[in-house]
Structure formats: C-alpha cells, structure tokens
Amino acid sequence: MIPEYTLTANQLTPAIVSLGKYSTPVWIQQNWQEGEYAVYIRNNGCGHCCTAMALNLCGIETTPYEEYLLCREKFGVPKQHGIETEENFHSVSGIVKIMAHYGIKAECFGVPQGESKKASEHIEAALKNGSLVIFWSHPGCKLPDNPFSPGEHYVLAVGIDEGGRILIANSSERSSAKDGIQFTNSETIGKALFEGCEPQDFTWGRHDLLHSGGYVVVERKI
C-alpha cells in the first residue's frame, strides 16, 4: 500500500500521513508545549512520536504525550544513575512492549557490525509487505550528515512507492525534512543505521546504543 500525505501548515503537526483507512499527524517534537512532562517530548520525544504515529496508522488513536504517560505507567520514571532525568530515550524493546499492550505485533532487531546493508534490505522488504518500521539513525563515517537529524534520532518509515522511494515521517525540526515529510531509499537508511547494536530488554534507553538502538518492524492488519 502506497502512503499518501497532505500538508496542514500547522506548526505542531505540519503534515498528515495516510495508509489506507488510517492516518496520523506528523508531530514536531520541539514544538510540544502541553502537559507536566512536555520537556520530555521536546528534548527526547522522537521515539514517543514514532510510536504514537505507528499506533495511529494501526487504528489506535493517541498522541506522543499519551504514549509517554503510558510508558511512565508501565516502565516507571526514567532515570539515569538512579536519578530522574529528562535525557533518557525510548528503547526499541520498549516500543515493542507498547505495541504489545495494544495487541499489535512488533519485533525489534539489532544491526550487527558490518550488516547494515542486510538490515536495510530487511527494512525495505518489511515496508513492501505493508509493515511500518521505526529505526534509530545516527551520523557516522558512512553518513556524516545524517539527513534525519544532526544527532541520534528515531524516525518512522511509513511505506514505499512503486519507484522505491521510502516515505519517512520525521518529528525533528532539525532535520532536512520538509514539514516532517522526507523521501529516502534503503541505501541511505543502511548508512544511517547504528552498526553493532543488539537490543536487550530495555524499556528506557540508557545511553547505551549498543543495546537500545536498532529498528522495530510493526505489523499492520490491513
């Protein structure tokens, strides 16, 4: 199924992405202001934005903030060295657990050293099969200028068109995305993936990308 999008000219949600009968806003995390924990969304909310967008495209209406509150309820307060912190991010295994909470099948994968091309081919195949993919991107030697964000960043691959272009819903205003929408290909995704990561049973990331990076394939019931 080929994804579609429309632009809204809204600062917080500048685009709407659709797959069949379901759609989702593309939230810009840095513009989030509402709620007691809004700073968590602004500073490190890319995983929450991606998870909320994926849920909406599976028929579960939610927002990044509501998804964050569910994480807090299920996983506890995010901490670093035992102290509550705004710096933690949502790990791939945590995303899988949130999907499972809603009865949605998802699986996280690592990217072993030297196997980013194989991982990108897997991501492309999953998209062609109708799945969504949330992946962790980073600037590195293969891609010094990460087009998805100047730093490490989760983005949502929504689908692929007949020409092989992959539509990315990107929550960062610091990316090269226009209004939260980007088009890329599997080669670029492969270069942006973090090699050497093997996800473990983390919920909140611990600044340990070797064990909390990677990507998540989310199955959609069409």
N, C-alpha and C positions, 0 to 999 in steps of 0.2 A: 504494500500500500504506500503510495507516494505522499509524503507530508505536504501540507499547504500552510501558508501563513498570511496574516494581514497585519498591517501596522496601525497603531492606535494614536500615536503622538502623545501618549501618557508617559510622564517621567518615570513612574514606578513600574509600569507594565507596558512598555512601548510596542509589544507585539503579541499576537495570539497565534499559537501553532495548533494545527488540527491534524488528526489522523482518523479518518472515517467519522464516526458519530461523536467522538470525544475531542475536546480541545483544552488548552491550558494557557494562562498568561505566561509570558516570559518575564519574571520579576528581575529587577535590577537591585541587587542586594544592598549596595551602598546607599540607596535612597530609602531604605526601610526605616520608619520612624516610630511605628506604633508598638506599644507593649513594654512591659517592665524590662524584658531582655532584648530589646531591639538592637542593642550594640552587638549581641552575638550574631545576629543576622548580618548586620553591616560589615563586621570585621571578618568573620569566618563562616558565612552562611551559604557558601556555594553548594555544599553537599545537601543542605536542607532545601535550597531552591531546586536542585536537580531532583531530589526525592519527591518533593511536592509536585513538580511538573510531571514526573513519571506517573505518580498516583492519579493525577487528573486525567492523563491520557489512558489510564486503565479504568476510568469511570469512578474514581474516588475523589470527591471534591474536597480540597484542603488548601492551605497556604503554607509557605515556608515556616511561618511563626507557629502555626498549629502543629506542624510536623516537629518543630524543635521542642515544643512543650511535651509532645508525646515521647520524644527521646529522653527528655529530662525525667518524665514519669517512669519510663521503663529502665533507663540506664543510670539514673541519679544525676547529681550535679557534676558537670565536667570539671575535673581537677588536674593540676599539674604539680607533681611532687606533694600531693596531699592537700593542696590549696586551691580553692575555687579560682577558675581562670576563664578569661574570655578568649584565650588563644587556641584552645583545642578545636579540632575539626571533626567532622563526622566520618568514621572509617567505612570501608566498603562492607565489612561484615555487619556493621550497624545498619547500613542501608538495607541489606538482605533481611535483617530481623524486622525492620519496619514494614517492608513489603509482606513478610510472612504474617504480621499482625493483621493485615487486611486480606489475607488469603491469596496473595499474589505470589507466584513462583518466581524466584530470582536466585541467581548464583553469582558469587564473586570469584574472580580469577586473578592470579598473580601474573607477572611478566618476568619469567626467568632471564638471567643475563644472556644477551645475545639472541633473544627470541621475540623481540618487539615486532618484527615483520610477521611472524606467525600469529602473534596476538592481534595485530591489526587485521589480518585476513579473517580471523575468527570473529572479530567485531563486525566486519563487513558482511560476513555470511549471516550473522545473527540479525542484522538490520534487514537483509534481503528476505529473511524468514519472518519478518514482521515484529521482531523484538525491539525493545529500547535498550540503549547502552549508556550507562553513566561511567565515565572514565576520568582518571586522575592524570592531568597533564602537568608538564614542568619544562622550564627552559634547560637545555643541556647541550652537550657537544654536537649532537645531531641536529638540534634545532635551537640555536642560541636565542633567537627571538620567537618565543612561544606565541603563536597568533591567538591563543585562547586566553592568555593573561601574562603579565610580566613575571609572575611568580607561579608557585604551585596552585592548581585550581581544578575543581571538578566541573565538567560540562556534561550536557545531555545530548547524545546523538539520537535524533528523533527518527530518522529514516533515510532512505537512499532513493534517488530518482533514476530514471532509465539511463541517464548518461553517467551514472556512477558518482554523482555529487551527493555528499552526505550533509544533511541539514543539522546544524548544531544550534541548540538553544543555550545561550550563554548569559549568565546572571551578572557578569562583571562589566562595569562601565569602563574598566581599564583595559579591555580587550580591543581587538580590531573589529569586533562585531558591529554591524550597523543595526541599531535598535534591538540588540540582543540576538540577532539572527546572523549566522555565518554559514557559508558553504565550504566544505573541505573535501578531502579524499582520504582513503585508507593509508596511503603513503605518509601523508602529513601526520595523521593520528599515530602511526607507528613511531615516527620520530619524536612525538611529544610524550609518549608513554614512558613511565618510570621503570627502567630495567632493574632487575634484581629483587623485585618485591614479591613476597609470598605471604598473602594475607593470613593473619591469625584471628583468633576470636576476640577482636577488639570491637568496642562499640563507639566510644570516643577515641579519636586518633590521639596518639601520644608523641607527636613529632617524630615518629618512627616510621618513615615512609616505606622501609623495607618490609614492614608487617601491616601497614594500613593503607598502602597505595594499591594500585591495580584497577580493575574495572568490574562492573556489575552488569550482567545481562538480565533484563526484566522481560518476562514473557507476557504478552498481551492476549487476552481472549477476544478474538475478533467476532 
